[in-house]
Amino acid sequence: MALQERQEPDVYQENFEPTSYLEYYRMNQDPVGDEVLHFLLKHYNATFKPGGLEGKLLIDIGSGPTIYQFLSACESFQEIIATDYTDKNLQELEKWLKKMPGAFDWSPVVKYVCELEGNRDKWAEKEERVRRTVTQVLKCDVLKERPLEPAVLPPADGLISSLCLEAACPTPQACRDALRHLRTLLRLGGHLVLSGGFETTFFMVGDKRFSTLPLNEKFLREALQEAGFIIEKLEKVTRAAETHLDNRSDYTGLFFLVARRGD
Ligand SMILES: C[S@@+](CC[C@H](N)C(=O)[O-])C[C@H]1O[C@@H](n2cnc3c(N)ncnc32)[C@H](O)[C@@H]1O
């Protein structure tokens, strides 16, 4: 199938400012970011705790400039590869990974996850573990048949992706195709851990508005089945009343699912 040509100007390369986006993740300062973090961190912790998913290689699809999604997975995967579509996000990730000046302070979020794991004092150690485990930061485009080209990687044991597909896919068919593209990165029996918002049509990054593909449970179940995944767990939460007043995005809820790649 012909690659999805980008008609519109490259809104993410041009307008997605990592430092503006990171403002959502200043813990205890942003109700929307807190709602997302509390939900996702709880389920990442439950998914990657001892006895949960584990393996050699985990690839994060559409990492953005964030590292919260690695905090539990770094305990059960030997190597994590972060990926994103924009150069600025990849540079922001490198800033934190290499402890460069001006990097975002994730320590409140790291401490929160260490508390979930029962040892808040280990937060500095946890940060170093993430820095050791995230070995590469690669360019990614989920609309391409081979999302990570030109990089060629061994089949991953796991994929994670948070709040990316709804941002990256302009149509439902593009999302179905993206799931098929992601499947090619995963070994047979490997797991996809997918999370995001329900019914989101836009979100703001600073003063820039990004349109998104509104997802719902029915569509996700059908699209994942069509792409050859078996859903093993799907958690969801309705958006809290107090964040509905926040007009930076119109998501109605959040989902977190674990699916296995069938043969
Ligand atoms: C809402 S942000 C999510 C970032 C991060 N995963 C998180 O949990 O906050 C959406 C991300 O999707 C990325 N993106 C946009 N188009 C993409 C594409 N075609 N392929 C992969 N990622 C894309 C953007 O660069 C951005 O980092």
The ligand as an SDF file (V2000), in Angstrom:
LIG
                    3D

 27 29  0  0  0  0  0  0  0  0999 V2000
    0.4190   13.3000   23.0270 C   0  0  0  0  0  0  0  0  0  0  0  0
    2.0970   12.9770   22.6140 S   0  0  0  0  0  0  0  0  0  0  0  0
    2.4370   11.4930   23.6020 C   0  0  0  0  0  0  0  0  0  0  0  0
    3.8230   11.5110   24.1600 C   0  0  0  0  0  0  0  0  0  0  0  0
    4.1300   10.4760   25.2480 C   0  0  0  0  0  0  0  0  0  0  0  0
    4.0380    9.1060   24.7170 N   0  0  0  0  0  0  0  0  0  0  0  0
    3.2200   10.6160   26.4670 C   0  0  0  0  0  0  0  0  0  0  0  0
    2.7680    9.5760   26.9520 O   0  0  0  0  0  0  0  0  0  0  0  0
    2.9860   11.7450   26.9080 O   0  0  0  0  0  0  0  0  0  0  0  0
    1.9540   12.2990   20.9860 C   0  0  0  0  0  0  0  0  0  0  0  0
    3.2860   11.9370   20.3750 C   0  0  0  0  0  0  0  0  0  0  0  0
    3.0680   11.2840   19.1050 O   0  0  0  0  0  0  0  0  0  0  0  0
    4.1480   11.6620   18.2480 C   0  0  0  0  0  0  0  0  0  0  0  0
    3.7620   11.4250   16.8440 N   0  0  0  0  0  0  0  0  0  0  0  0
    3.0620   12.2270   16.0200 C   0  0  0  0  0  0  0  0  0  0  0  0
    2.9540   11.6560   14.7980 N   0  0  0  0  0  0  0  0  0  0  0  0
    3.6150   10.4560   14.8490 C   0  0  0  0  0  0  0  0  0  0  0  0
    3.8620    9.4040   13.9320 C   0  0  0  0  0  0  0  0  0  0  0  0
    3.4010    9.4650   12.6820 N   0  0  0  0  0  0  0  0  0  0  0  0
    4.5780    8.3270   14.3470 N   0  0  0  0  0  0  0  0  0  0  0  0
    5.0390    8.2520   15.6310 C   0  0  0  0  0  0  0  0  0  0  0  0
    4.8320    9.2210   16.5730 N   0  0  0  0  0  0  0  0  0  0  0  0
    4.1230   10.3060   16.1740 C   0  0  0  0  0  0  0  0  0  0  0  0
    4.3750   13.1180   18.5540 C   0  0  0  0  0  0  0  0  0  0  0  0
    5.6490   13.5560   18.1230 O   0  0  0  0  0  0  0  0  0  0  0  0
    4.2080   13.1340   20.0860 C   0  0  0  0  0  0  0  0  0  0  0  0
    5.4350   12.9300   20.7330 O   0  0  0  0  0  0  0  0  0  0  0  0
  1  2  1  0
  2  3  1  0
  2 10  1  0
  3  4  1  0
  4  5  1  0
  5  6  1  0
  5  7  1  0
  7  8  2  0
  7  9  1  0
 10 11  1  0
 11 12  1  0
 11 26  1  0
 12 13  1  0
 13 14  1  0
 13 24  1  0
 14 15  1  0
 14 23  1  0
 15 16  2  0
 16 17  1  0
 17 18  1  0
 17 23  2  0
 18 19  1  0
 18 20  2  0
 20 21  1  0
 21 22  2  0
 22 23  1  0
 24 25  1  0
 24 26  1  0
 26 27  1  0
M  CHG  2   2   1   9  -1
M  END
$$$$
